[in-house]
Amino acid sequence: MTSPFTSDDDLAAIAHGVMDLSLPKPCWTHRAHFAAAFWLLARRPDIDLPRVMPGLIRAYNEATGVANTDTGGYHETITQASLRAASSFLAERREEPLFAVCNALMESAFGKSDWLLAYWTRERLFSVEARRVWVEPNLKPLPF
């Protein structure tokens, strides 16, 4: 298991690394996606994250040699669902340190990289359409 975050600076470093395209590719994990989302949601309320995050991720992917195609790279439905999960989780824990909120999410069902398959079938989630645009869950509604 990966070590938990120990400070908000851990999250800030990931978010800044994505924004300035300097985060080493091996560091861009499921956990890091949520760390960046939490930091940006909490510390950059001036950014319309659901609108801006797709461009950040696409640019980061390109900078690290990952093509954004119909089968790889940026995925709209996964990104938007994850932002909704992070935002909801954060709203319920506003009094806790940001790094602790991220650690708690990683210990929850959302911390599993396959959490979305409780809401979408694999075929629907990994379709070209879901990669390009938001696609509603087809198993059950998101809880937030």
N, C-alpha and C positions, 0 to 999 in steps of 0.2 A: 504494500500500500504506500501511496505517496504521502510524504510528511504534510501535516496541516500547515496552513499559512500561520505566521506568527505575528504579523503586523499589517496595517493598512498599506504600508510601503511596499509589501510584497505584491499586492494587487495593483498599486499604482505603477510599479515597474513593468508589469505585464501590459497594462493598458497603454502606457506611453510607448512601449516597444512595438505594439501593434500600430499605434497611430503614426509613429515615425519610421515604421518599417524595419526596426532594428532587432526585434525579438527573434532569437534563433529559432529556426523552423522546428526542431525537436521539442521546444518549449511550448508550442501552440497545441495544447492538449484540450480534452473536454473540460478539464478543471480550469485551464487558462482562459477558455472561452467565457466561462462563468465569472472568473475573477475580473476580466476586462469589463464585462457587462455590469457587474456590481459597482466597480469603481466609477465607470462612466455614468451610471444611473444616479449614484449618490453624490459624486463630486462635480459632475458637469451637467447640471439640470438645464443649462442653456442649449444643450445638444438634443435635437429630436432623434433619439437613438433608433427607434424603429425605421426612420427614414435614412439616417446617416450610416448606421452599422453595416448595411450591405456594401456600401462603397468602401468602407474601411477594410472589411474582410476581403473583398475582391482585390483591392490594391495590395494588401499584405500578401495574399496568395500569389499574385503576380510577382511581387518582389522576392518571394522565396521559391520561385520556379514552379508553382502550382497553377495549372491552367484552369480557368473557370469555364467549364463546358457543360454539356447536357448530362455528363456522367461523373464529373468530378469538380472539386473546388467549391465555390459558394453554393449554399442551399438555402433558398428563401424560407421555406416552411420550417425547417429546423431552427434557423436563426430567429425568426419571429416567435416561435413557440418558446424557445429558450429565453428570449427577452421577457416574454410574459411571465414565465416561471420565476425568473430572477426578480422582476419588479414586484410580483405578488409576495414572494418570500421576504424581500427587503421591507415591504410595507408592513408586514406583521412583526418586524424585529427592528424598528427604527432606533430603539434605545441601545442596541448592542453594537459593539465595534464591528466595522465592516468586515474585517477578516474573519471574525467569529461567525457572522452570518453566512459568509461563503463556505466556511468549514462545515456549518450545520447543513447547508444545502447539499454539500458533497456527501454527507452521511445519510441523507434522505434518499428516497426513490429517484429524485431528479439527478442525483450524483452518479447514477448508473448511465453509461453511455447509450443504453438501449431503452431509456425511459419512455421515449416517444412511441414505442411499439405497443404500449398499453392503450394508445389513443388512435393510432393509424395502423392499418395493415402494412406490412413490409412493401408490398407492391405499390400501394398508393403513396406512401412516404418517399419511396425511392424512385418515383416516376419522374420523367422529365418535367411534367407540369409542376409538381411540388418543388422541384429544384428551382424553377423559374419564377413561380408566383406562390402566394399563400394558398394552401389547400386546406379546407376544413377537415378535422378528424373524422374518420368513418367508423370507428369502433365505439367511442364514447366522447362526450365533450370534455375539453380541458377543464380542470377544477378552478380556474381563475379567469 
